[in-house]
């Protein structure tokens, strides 16, 4: 889903959306009840939209307003920093999952 293009319906299982679209969805649906799992990719980039979204998600989780799973992904992410940031919002310790990959010269 991008700005003015909305191609999903009641049978849609997966929506790929920009961070700005997720922010707008959070504004119109603060509890995100229609979402079971939110996957944020390239979170290490630290743009304004991603940082603001992480702030809002963390605050909503702490206040008990969200009941969704959140997956943060990045090839260069410092997982410990993100775990420390989100740990207060979780009832149990967060454990990063590391998946080995290959580095290709650029």
N, C-alpha and C positions, 0 to 999 in steps of 0.2 A: 504494500500500500504506500503510495506516495501522495503528495499534496492534494490533488483533486481527482485522483484515480483510486476508486474503491471497488475492487473486484472480488468481494467475499459475500457469502450468504450464510444461511443457517447450517449448511452442511460443511462449511469450511473448517478444517482442522488445524491449519497452519497459516499464519499471516506473517509475511516478511515486511517489516515497516522501518522507516527511518526513525531515528531517535526523536526528532521533532514530532512525528506522528504519535509516538508513544507518550510524549509529554502532553499532547493535546487530548489523547485518550484518557490519561490520568486526570486531566482537568474535568472532562465530562463524565468520567466513571471513576471516582476516587478510590473505590474498593477493588477495582479491576476484577470483579467477580466472574466476568466472562473469559478470563485468562487463567489457565492452569499453571503455565510455566512461561517465564519471560527470559529470553536468552539475549544477552547484550554482548555483541562481538566487538573486538578492537577497543576495549575499555581503557587500554593504556594510552590512547591518543589524547585523552584529557581535553576534549573540546568543551565549550561552554554547555552545549545541550546535554552531553553525557554526564558531566560533573553535576549539573543541576538535577538531572534525572536520578542519579545515585543519591543525592541529598534528599530528594523528595521520597524516594523508595525507602531509604533507611528510616526517615522520620515516620513514615506511615507504618512501617513494620514495628518500630518501637511502640507506637501508639496502639498497635493491634488492629489497624484498619485494613491490612492486607493479609491474605491467606494464600499466597502464591509461592511457588518455587522460583528462585532467581539464579540464573547461571551467568557468570561473568567469564568471558573468553578473551584470550589474547596470546599471541606468540611470545611476547616479551613482558608480560605482566609480572609484577612482583606480588605474588599471591598473598604473602604474609601481610603486606600492607593493606590489601583489600579485606582480608579476613579480620584484621584488627579493627578496621573501620566499621565493618558490618556485624562484628561479634555481639555488640550490645543489643542488636535487634533480634538475635537468635537465642532460643532457649537452651541450646546445646552448643558445644564448641564446633567451629567450622573447620573442615578438613579439605584443603585443596587437593585437586586431582591433577596429576601431572601426566601428560601423554608425550612420550618420546617422539621426536620428529627429526627431520633432516634439515640441515642448513645448506643452502645453495649459494655459491658465490654470485655476486651481482656485478 
